[in-house]
Amino acid sequence: AMAAAVASRGSPSPAFSEPVSVHEDAWIREEAADGRIYFFNKATGASQWHIPNEFYHSKCLGKDKKMLREDFVEKMPGSARAVLGVDCVMQVHGTGVPAEVQAVRDNLMAALSPERRRSSIKPQNRVPIMPQPILKMEVVSASGLRDADFMPGRDKSDPYVVCEIVGKEEESRFQTAVVMDDLDPVWHHVELMPDYTPGDILSFTVWDEDESGQTTAATAILCRDGESSLYKSASEDDCLGKLLLTEEDVEMAMRAQGASFLLDDEFSPPGVEAYLTVRTAELMGWPSFKGQPAPDVQDDIEQACPGKQIVMLEKADQGSEVVSWEMVHVRNGYTGNFVGVYAEAASKLRKGDTIQLGDTRYTVARIHGQGSSKKPPVRQMTYLYFEEDIDGFVKNGMPWKKVTRVAGEGFNPDRVCVYYDVVTMKVLEIPCIG
């Protein structure tokens, strides 16, 4: 068929004024009589349908051929069609893939994964997901709490608060941090409560953390029979007071921008009163977007609120510490332009990011090297290189954290803030207007 198509083409074979060496790349593109394209070699007179191997050049890995190892084989169309059943260049790697190639492949696979992208075909009549009212609860502070520690006078109660919606305990429960040795603690703990609906009752319990540290929010409010309790406790912690808030109380705290309520403490001495201060507000947000891919959430909010400014914010870093696995750094610390860090902490960093190391900020240049802790639990470590030199020495245990962008202060009705995890690209908090 090939010979017949070529023989019947409208124009004769091209004539060449100069001889062509058989070692030269002398392929040209020709058209057969039936309109199909084929390739003709001026040096050898050979013809073929598929594109000659000489026309292919690897571009995806750059010009640095050192990136390709011996076991990284390039399958050209001739062999690719016969062996792999495809009509294109195939690059097949062995078991030993260079780190640079592996990084490129990992980034591409992450970008193409279903969790990181939405289908390229979007329905034109997709119904927008509109925001819904959400109760914002801030546990501000408490005052006048009873000293429930074992030896009064030497230390004081270590209070924390557990809040839940009566009848919706499992899905709504949250707990503040513990404030050590304080009878007038301040928390400013903010929580969104999407499960709250008008008519619900909110239960607050103030606890004194036991020194054993064994108590959690779950054990603090569950009875031995597993039922949630308003005024019962199977906890080793001491109860410092309880409070129930009705819909009217929530609205009052909202109008007054904060209100203090008397705690019910059956163990308080006569005449001693303790109060819990809370602040409430109603926001508009999307509870169902929490845990979803950040790019998809951004698309959905743009469709629902086209006039809003969507601010994509990386969740504030909780920080980590400098570590070492080589004895020279264990003894002397780090100088120059690099430090050791845990690998999972470094996974959130990219070239160009800024970290706060002690009182100084450094720009990430690259992440390279690997090691592991000598003592259990075994944790993987790596080196973090900076564009700047370290001023002095950095010792093991020095805290560091990634510097992240923050939203502007105050409430902005034309703004939607979306907080996401830079590693998983999942939304971590309920996006809200403001």
C-alpha positions, 0 to 999 in steps of 0.5 A: 500500500505504501509503494502504491500510494507513493508511486501514484503521487502527483509529483515525481521524487525530488531531485537533488543537486548535491549528493547526500551522505547516507550518514546525514539526517536527510528526511523530508515531509511528502504528500501521497496522491491520496493526501496522506503524509509520509516521510522520504529519506533523500540519502537512502531513498527509504519511505515510511509513514511514521515520523523518523526518530531523528525528528524527536528531541526530548524537551520535558527534562531540559538540555541536561542529558545528565539527568537521564541515567542508563536505565532511562530508555527512550522508545522511538516510534518504530519500536514503540509501535511494535512493542508498546502499541503506540505511535509516539515517543515513549520514555520508559525508566527503570527502577533507579529514577534520578531524584530530579526526574522523580520530583517532576513526575511527583509534581505532575501526578499531584497536579493531575490527581482527582483531589487536586483538580476538577473535571475539565468538563464543567456543567454549565447549569451547575447550581451555585452552593450558597453560604448559610448562617453560622454561629461564631462562638468566642469563649473570652474569659472567666473570673472568680473561679474556685481554687480546686487544687489539692494544696491551696496557697501553693498553686491555683486551678488550671481551668479550661472550658468544654462547650457543646450543643445539647443533643448534638454533643459529638458533632459540636463539642470543642475545648479551649486550651488550659490556663495554668495557675489562674482563677481569672483565665483569659482564652479568647478561643474562637470556634465556628458552630455550623450545627447550631440552629435557633432554639438550641441550648449551649452547655459550657463546663469549666474544669480544673485540669488534674495534674496527671494530665490524663483528662481530655474533652471526651473523658471530661463530659462522658459518664460511665454509661457513655451518655453525655451529661450536663451536670455529671462527670466521670472525670478525675478533673474538678468541675469549677462551674456549669452554664446553659445558654438559650437562644435568647442568651446567645442573641443578647451576647450578640447584641451587646458584643459580649456578655458575662454569665453566672456559673453554677458551682455547687462547691463554691463557698457562700457569697463567692460568684464565678462568671464566664464571658462569651462573645457571639456573632452570626457569619455566612459561610460554607460548612460543606467546603471544609476538607475539600480541594482548595481550587474547587472551593475557590471556583464554587465561591466565585460562582456563588459570590461573583462580587467577593474578593476570595483570599486564599491563605495558607494556614498559620504554621505551628512551628518546629525545631532544628534537629541533627543526625550528624555528631558534628552538628549535635555538638557544635550546632549549625553555621554557614547557610543550612540547618537540619529539620524534620522531613515532615516539617520541611514538606510544607516549604518551597523554594523562595519561602521565608522562615522565622528562625529565632529572631531572624528571617531566612529565604529557602534556597533548597531542601536536600539530604536525608537522615534519621533520628538515632533514638526511637521514635525514628523520624526522617530529617533533611537539610534546609538551605538558605539564600542568606548566611546564618548569623552565628550558630544555630543549636539543636532545639531552636524553634522555627516556623514558616512565615505565612500571609495573613488576612487584613484586620477587621471584618470585610463584607466583600471578602471571603477567606479560605484557609488551606493546607499547602501539602494536601491542598485541602481546605482546613476551616469553614470559609466565611464572608468577612 
